[in-house]
């Protein structure tokens, strides 16, 4: 029976042939001269890069090794020098000790230095004495137009310190600040500077000395009479109390002097 498609004049597409094409040859074609040249050049470049990298790494390793050995030698030299200096220091210390032991005047000089340090306020001091307390007027209790009159001023603390020294005080401290020959007492706004430290009310002046003599000397001074009036008029605080035990701290600031002379007593 004829195919209807052929009867109508329609021709079908040829069927797919899955048998494949002609058989492939058993060998691979050899690359051309250009490919072989590029391959050779690439291999040479890779080899050169590897060789250069290995050479650079070897040079760096050698330089580091040499540097390490140099540092080790330097450390050894420094350690040897340190040991030598340590031994020299020990010999000098032993020599100094022998000189100090052989010097008959050293103990006497040490006692003189200790007394001078005490007198200069460079050591802590313990003993009986008196405590003088000054304080600003309480808020609202002072009606003075000048509010500075309602506060303790640097001049008040200076007068208190001078009065106590005149009464026989051996040493003084204001709010824990040791007073020495070079101590400055100055105003700093609403507070007072002592040894360049800002202090605030109440100001506690501790004096080491004979308690009875200090109390009597302060009570009989113009300073006490003035403060009796200022306490009544301006409301300033004032108190004086003898005590049997005080401890004053040592002065911790600088004591370097550029110039000093003994004060004359006059003709």
ZIMOQUI-V588478 format. One record per residue. N is the residue number from 1. RES is the residue in one letter. SS is DSSP state (A for helix, B for strand, O for the rest). OMEGA is omega in degrees with one decimal (NA if undefined). D_FIRST is the distance of its C-alpha to the first C-alpha in Angstrom with 1 decimal. Layout:
# ZIMOQUI-V588478
N,RES,SS,OMEGA,D_FIRST
N,RES,SS,OMEGA,D_FIRST
This chain:
# ZIMOQUI-V588478
1,X,O,-177.2,0.0
2,X,O,179.2,3.8
3,X,O,-179.6,6.6
4,X,A,-178.7,8.8
5,X,A,177.8,11.7
6,X,A,179.3,10.9
7,X,A,179.7,10.4
8,X,O,178.5,13.8
9,X,O,178.9,15.3
10,X,O,-179.5,15.9
11,X,O,-179.6,16.0
12,X,O,177.4,16.7
13,X,O,178.1,19.9
14,X,O,-179.7,20.0
15,X,O,178.2,20.3
16,X,O,-180.0,23.9
17,X,O,-177.9,25.3
18,X,O,-178.7,27.8
19,X,O,-179.9,29.0
20,X,O,-178.3,31.8
21,X,O,-179.5,33.3
22,X,O,-178.8,35.5
23,X,O,-179.2,38.1
24,X,O,178.8,41.4
25,X,O,-176.8,44.6
26,X,O,-178.7,47.1
27,X,O,175.3,50.0
28,X,O,179.2,51.1
29,X,O,179.3,52.1
30,X,O,178.2,55.9
31,X,O,-178.5,57.3
32,X,O,-178.6,58.9
33,X,A,-177.8,62.6
34,X,A,-179.7,62.9
35,X,A,179.7,61.4
36,X,A,179.7,63.7
37,X,A,179.1,66.7
38,X,A,179.7,65.9
39,X,A,179.0,65.5
40,X,A,180.0,68.8
41,X,A,178.7,70.6
42,X,A,179.1,69.4
43,X,A,178.6,70.6
44,X,A,-179.9,73.9
45,X,A,179.0,74.3
46,X,A,178.8,73.5
47,X,A,179.1,76.0
48,X,A,-179.5,78.6
49,X,A,179.5,78.2
50,X,A,-179.9,78.5
51,X,A,-180.0,81.6
52,X,A,179.4,83.3
53,X,A,178.7,82.7
54,X,A,179.9,84.1
55,X,A,179.3,87.1
56,X,A,179.0,87.8
57,X,A,178.9,87.6
58,X,A,178.7,90.0
59,X,A,179.5,92.4
60,X,A,179.8,92.4
61,X,A,179.4,93.0
62,X,A,179.4,95.9
63,X,A,178.8,97.4
64,X,A,179.0,97.1
65,X,A,179.1,98.7
66,X,A,178.6,101.5
67,X,A,179.4,102.1
68,X,A,179.1,102.1
69,X,A,178.5,104.7
70,X,A,178.7,106.8
71,X,A,178.6,106.7
72,X,A,178.1,107.7
73,X,A,-179.3,110.6
74,X,A,178.4,111.7
75,X,A,178.1,111.6
76,X,A,178.4,113.6
77,X,A,179.9,116.2
78,X,A,179.1,116.5
79,X,A,178.4,116.9
80,X,A,178.6,119.6
81,X,A,178.5,121.4
82,X,A,177.8,121.1
83,X,A,179.5,122.7
84,X,A,179.3,125.4
85,X,A,177.3,126.2
86,X,A,178.0,126.2
87,X,A,177.9,128.7
88,X,A,178.5,130.8
89,X,A,178.3,130.7
90,X,A,178.8,131.9
91,X,A,179.2,134.8
92,X,A,177.3,135.8
93,X,A,178.2,135.7
94,X,A,178.8,137.9
95,X,A,178.8,140.3
96,X,A,178.7,140.4
97,X,A,178.6,141.2
98,X,A,179.5,144.0
99,X,A,179.3,145.4
100,X,A,179.3,145.3
101,X,A,-177.8,147.0
102,X,A,-178.2,149.7
103,X,O,-176.6,150.4
104,X,O,-174.9,153.2
105,X,O,-177.0,152.7
106,X,A,178.2,149.0
107,X,A,178.4,149.5
108,X,A,177.6,152.1
109,X,A,178.2,149.7
110,X,A,177.6,146.9
111,X,A,177.9,149.2
112,X,A,179.2,150.2
113,X,A,179.0,146.5
114,X,A,178.7,145.8
115,X,A,179.0,148.7
116,X,A,178.1,147.5
117,X,A,177.4,144.0
118,X,A,-179.4,145.3
119,X,A,-179.3,147.5
120,X,A,179.7,144.6
121,X,O,-177.4,142.4
122,X,O,176.2,139.8
123,X,O,176.3,140.1
124,X,O,-175.3,139.6
125,X,B,179.3,142.9
126,X,B,177.9,143.9
127,X,B,176.8,147.2
128,X,B,179.4,149.0
129,X,B,-178.1,149.2
130,X,B,179.9,148.4
131,X,B,178.2,145.3
132,X,B,-176.7,145.6
133,X,B,177.0,142.8
134,X,B,-177.6,142.2
135,X,B,177.0,139.5
136,X,O,176.4,138.3
137,X,O,177.3,139.3
138,X,O,-177.4,137.0
139,X,O,179.2,134.7
140,X,O,-178.1,136.6
141,X,O,-178.9,140.0
142,X,O,-178.0,141.0
143,X,O,-179.0,141.9
144,X,O,178.8,142.9
145,X,O,177.7,141.5
146,X,O,-176.1,140.8
147,X,A,178.7,138.2
148,X,A,178.0,139.0
149,X,A,179.6,142.3
150,X,A,-179.3,140.3
151,X,O,174.0,138.8
152,X,O,-178.7,140.3
153,X,O,177.7,140.6
154,X,A,179.0,140.8
155,X,A,178.1,144.5
156,X,A,179.4,145.0
157,X,A,176.9,143.4
158,X,A,178.9,145.4
159,X,A,179.1,148.6
160,X,A,179.9,147.6
161,X,A,-179.4,146.9
162,X,A,179.2,150.2
163,X,A,179.4,152.2
164,X,A,176.9,150.9
165,X,A,179.1,151.6
166,X,A,179.8,155.1
167,X,O,175.7,155.6
168,X,O,179.6,155.0
169,X,O,177.5,151.3
170,X,O,-179.3,150.2
171,X,B,-177.3,146.5
172,X,B,171.9,144.2
173,X,B,178.0,140.6
174,X,B,-178.0,139.0
175,X,O,177.5,135.9
176,X,O,177.5,135.4
177,X,B,-178.2,136.0
178,X,B,180.0,138.9
179,X,B,177.1,141.4
180,X,O,-174.5,142.9
181,X,O,-176.9,145.0
182,X,O,-178.9,142.0
183,X,O,176.4,140.3
184,X,O,176.4,139.5
185,X,B,-174.4,139.5
186,X,B,175.1,137.9
187,X,B,174.9,136.3
188,X,B,-177.2,132.5
189,X,O,179.9,131.7
190,X,O,180.0,132.4
191,X,B,-178.5,132.9
192,X,B,176.1,135.1
193,X,B,172.4,134.2
194,X,B,-173.5,136.0
195,X,O,179.6,135.1
196,X,O,173.9,132.3
197,X,B,-178.9,130.8
198,X,B,177.4,130.2
199,X,B,-178.9,132.2
200,X,O,178.4,132.4
201,X,O,-0.5,134.9
202,X,O,179.8,136.6
203,X,B,-176.8,138.2
204,X,B,-179.5,139.7
205,X,B,-179.5,142.4
206,X,B,-177.2,143.3
207,X,B,175.9,146.5
208,X,B,-178.9,147.8
209,X,O,177.5,151.6
210,X,O,-175.0,154.5
211,X,A,-177.7,153.2
212,X,A,-179.3,156.6
213,X,A,179.7,157.5
214,X,A,-178.7,154.1
215,X,A,-179.8,154.3
216,X,A,-179.0,157.9
217,X,A,179.8,157.3
218,X,A,-177.3,154.3
219,X,A,-178.4,156.2
220,X,O,-174.6,159.2
221,X,O,173.4,157.1
222,X,A,178.5,156.6
223,X,A,-179.1,152.9
224,X,A,179.6,153.3
225,X,A,178.3,155.6
226,X,A,-177.3,153.1
227,X,A,175.3,150.2
228,X,A,177.3,152.3
229,X,A,-176.8,152.4
230,X,A,177.0,148.7
231,X,A,-178.7,147.6
232,X,A,-174.5,149.5
233,X,A,-173.2,148.5
234,X,A,178.8,145.0
235,X,O,178.7,143.8
236,X,O,179.2,143.3
237,X,B,-177.9,143.0
238,X,B,176.9,145.7
239,X,B,-179.9,146.5
240,X,B,-176.3,148.5
241,X,B,173.7,148.4
242,X,B,179.2,150.1
243,X,B,-177.6,148.1
244,X,B,-178.8,148.8
245,X,B,174.8,145.4
246,X,B,174.3,143.3
247,X,B,179.3,140.7
248,X,B,178.5,140.1
249,X,O,175.7,137.1
250,X,O,174.7,137.5
251,X,O,-175.1,136.8
252,X,O,-179.3,133.4
253,X,O,-179.8,133.4
254,X,O,179.0,134.4
255,X,O,179.1,138.1
256,X,O,179.9,138.1
257,X,O,175.9,141.0
258,X,O,-178.0,141.4
259,X,O,178.6,145.2
260,X,O,176.7,147.7
261,X,O,179.9,151.5
262,X,O,179.7,154.1
263,X,O,179.7,155.3
264,X,O,178.9,159.0
265,X,O,179.8,161.4
266,X,O,-177.6,163.5
267,X,O,NA,167.2
